[in-house]
């Protein structure tokens, strides 16, 4: 089954906010200058907005992170045209209160909120995967009822709720914010097939990505009669020449050893997930220089628990790689690089102007095109 936006020639090109203390010039060398702080992360967000990125992922992590919703609320009035992809861990906040918080944030953003659903263990807990996904399904169903119905009447395994929904209506009235989701287990794929709008993947070889797009798309169509869009979360290192890009990748990892790399990988709550194990397997398939296929470098995964590969090359090579993914059905690219501010500017200089970009909430009718910009930020929409 084709992706929902298979006809779309544009893509949502997003950057990443390092609110989880995940920014450095050299991985494995902590520099206080790059420590995760509101001032640093907000500067990156404002820069990405000005440079023309269409969304920004705000991740969630307990041990090393700023609070995602708090950061999103603080930066919302400062943005001119960029959406926010705000990560939430299902069960972390009582679902009706979460619905209210997200609806409030959606109004602050004038409908530019998108939501990254995470189904993982909460800090200090360990729950069987199948149980987590059942709870996540209930959380999503409650959010959708709160956003789209006049009354919440929900009885499930984890929640029994009977509440009015008037306080939690979002700015986006045609279904509420888009839901983005990533998960590779059968339970995760089924949850996304039933409820989510954009299925997110981490890097793999091109044949594996196409295979997974076909699998998830078929599951959504056959069981639930739905069509999804697809997204790719990947790092990028672009320089004027391929040699310079490869040198930059080597410099990034020049101070890491196996022990410190393992410590960085294992500090995240999701370090033992199935998706992370697939990134480790991808590294094992790579050549001696860390490349698993043309311009896809897995060396960065030696020091990261999640997304573990980067597109590395000159502007033409990076652009052509992204276009190959687009041809497969990818309509959302969530990019990042180290240091995040510098790589954000480099990609915007060398590649972003060549890409036709869009806002998926606008394309999919969640909010009107051309809504007013924030009066605090000034300027017009790109």
GIRA-V719681 format. One record per residue. N is the residue number from 1. PHI is phi in radians with two decimals (none if undefined). Layout:
BEGIN
n = {N N}
phi = {PHI PHI}
END
This chain:
BEGIN
n = {1 2 3 4 5 6 7 8 9 10 11 12 13 14 15 16 17 18 19 20 21 22 23 24 25 26 27 28 29 30 31 32 33 34 35 36 37 38 39 40 41 42 43 44 45 46 47 48 49 50 51 52 53 54 55 56 57 58 59 60 61 62 63 64 65 66 67 68 69 70 71 72 73 74 75 76 77 78 79 80 81 82 83 84 85 86 87 88 89 90 91 92 93 94 95 96 97 98 99 100 101 102 103 104 105 106 107 108 109 110 111 112 113 114 115 116 117 118 119 120 121 122 123 124 125 126 127 128 129 130 131 132 133 134 135 136 137 138 139 140 141 142 143 144 145 146 147 148 149 150 151 152 153 154 155 156 157 158 159 160 161 162 163 164 165 166 167 168 169 170 171 172 173 174 175 176 177 178 179 180 181 182 183 184 185 186 187 188 189 190 191 192 193 194 195 196 197 198 199 200 201 202 203 204 205 206 207 208 209 210 211 212 213 214 215 216 217 218 219 220 221 222 223 224 225 226 227 228 229 230 231 232 233 234 235 236 237 238 239 240 241 242 243 244 245 246 247 248 249 250 251 252 253 254 255 256 257 258 259 260 261 262 263 264 265 266 267 268 269 270 271 272 273 274 275 276 277 278 279 280 281 282 283 284 285 286 287 288 289 290 291 292 293 294 295 296 297 298 299 300 301 302 303 304 305 306 307 308 309 310 311 312 313 314 315 316 317 318 319 320 321 322 323 324 325 326 327 328 329 330 331 332 333 334 335 336 337 338 339 340 341 342 343 344 345 346 347 348 349 350 351 352 353 354 355 356 357 358 359 360 361 362 363 364 365 366 367 368 369 370 371 372 373 374 375 376 377 378 379 380 381 382}
phi = {none -1.25 -1.13 -1.02 -1.84 -1.07 -1.40 -1.32 -1.49 -1.69 -2.55 -1.43 -1.85 -2.07 -1.96 -2.18 -1.70 -1.38 -1.48 -1.85 1.06 -1.89 -2.30 -2.88 -1.49 -2.21 -1.10 1.63 -2.07 -1.34 -2.03 -0.97 -1.06 -1.75 -0.97 -1.11 -2.62 -0.99 -1.03 -1.16 -1.17 -1.15 -1.11 -1.11 -1.10 -1.12 -1.14 -1.04 -1.07 -1.16 -1.39 1.87 -1.16 -1.77 -2.76 -2.52 -1.38 -1.85 -1.31 -2.26 -2.73 -1.43 -1.13 -2.17 -2.13 -1.38 -1.26 -1.16 -1.17 -1.13 -1.08 -1.05 -1.13 -1.22 -1.51 -0.90 -1.22 -1.61 -1.62 -1.71 -2.42 -1.55 -1.30 -2.12 -1.79 -1.66 -1.41 -2.26 -1.67 -1.07 1.69 -1.25 -2.21 -0.90 -0.91 -1.10 -1.23 -1.13 -1.03 -1.17 -1.07 -1.20 -1.12 -1.04 -1.11 -1.10 -1.20 -1.08 -1.59 0.95 1.48 -1.74 -1.66 -2.19 -2.20 -1.68 -1.38 -2.07 -2.00 -2.61 -1.08 -1.44 -0.93 1.48 -2.17 -2.51 -2.21 -0.98 -0.96 -1.07 -1.18 -1.02 -1.21 -1.13 -1.17 -1.06 -1.04 -1.14 -1.04 -1.10 -1.10 -1.19 -1.00 -1.15 -1.09 -1.05 -1.43 -2.12 -2.07 -1.34 -2.60 -1.68 -2.32 -2.30 -2.25 -2.41 -1.24 -1.96 -2.31 -2.33 -2.34 -2.45 -2.54 -1.24 -1.94 -0.99 -1.26 -2.12 -1.35 -1.41 -1.11 -1.38 -1.63 -1.61 1.83 1.48 -1.04 -1.10 -1.86 -1.83 -2.67 -2.30 -3.02 -1.88 -1.25 -0.97 -1.13 -1.18 -1.08 -1.15 -1.08 -1.14 -1.03 -1.45 -2.16 -1.70 -1.80 -2.24 -1.59 -1.68 -2.15 -1.61 -1.07 -2.56 -1.13 -1.02 -1.15 -1.22 -1.10 -1.08 -1.07 -1.28 -1.00 -1.10 -1.16 -1.20 -1.07 -1.15 -1.11 -1.13 -1.29 -1.20 -1.61 -2.13 1.11 -2.04 -2.06 -1.99 -1.82 -2.26 -2.33 -2.26 -1.72 -2.66 -1.42 -2.53 -2.34 -2.12 -2.40 -1.04 -2.20 -1.10 -1.07 -1.17 -1.15 -1.14 -1.09 -1.13 -1.15 -1.17 -1.14 -1.01 -1.79 -1.24 -1.99 -1.75 -2.14 -1.07 -1.18 -1.21 -1.11 -1.12 -1.11 -1.14 -1.15 -1.58 -1.40 -1.40 -1.08 -1.72 -1.11 -1.82 -1.29 -1.09 -1.07 -1.14 -1.10 -1.18 -1.17 -1.13 -1.11 -1.09 -1.09 -1.16 -1.49 -1.38 -1.38 -1.12 -1.66 1.61 -1.60 -1.67 -2.79 -0.94 1.20 -1.97 -1.88 -1.74 -1.04 -1.11 -1.24 -1.12 -2.26 -2.41 -1.47 -1.79 -0.92 -2.11 -2.57 -2.31 -1.41 -2.19 2.94 -1.44 -0.97 -1.11 -1.15 -1.16 -1.04 -1.13 -1.13 -1.09 -1.20 -1.15 -1.12 -1.06 -1.10 -1.32 2.21 -1.24 -2.11 -2.43 -1.97 -1.94 -1.86 -2.79 -2.95 -2.11 -1.07 -1.11 -1.18 -1.18 -1.21 -1.01 -1.23 -1.13 -1.11 -1.15 -1.35 -1.64 -2.19 -0.95 -1.09 -1.50 -1.67 -1.47 -1.95 -2.64 -1.82 -1.05 -1.02 -1.25 -1.04 -1.64 1.36 -1.36 -2.59 -1.12 -1.20 1.28 -1.16 -1.05 -1.35 -1.08 -1.15 -1.38 -1.62 1.31 1.46 -2.03 -1.14 -1.26}
END
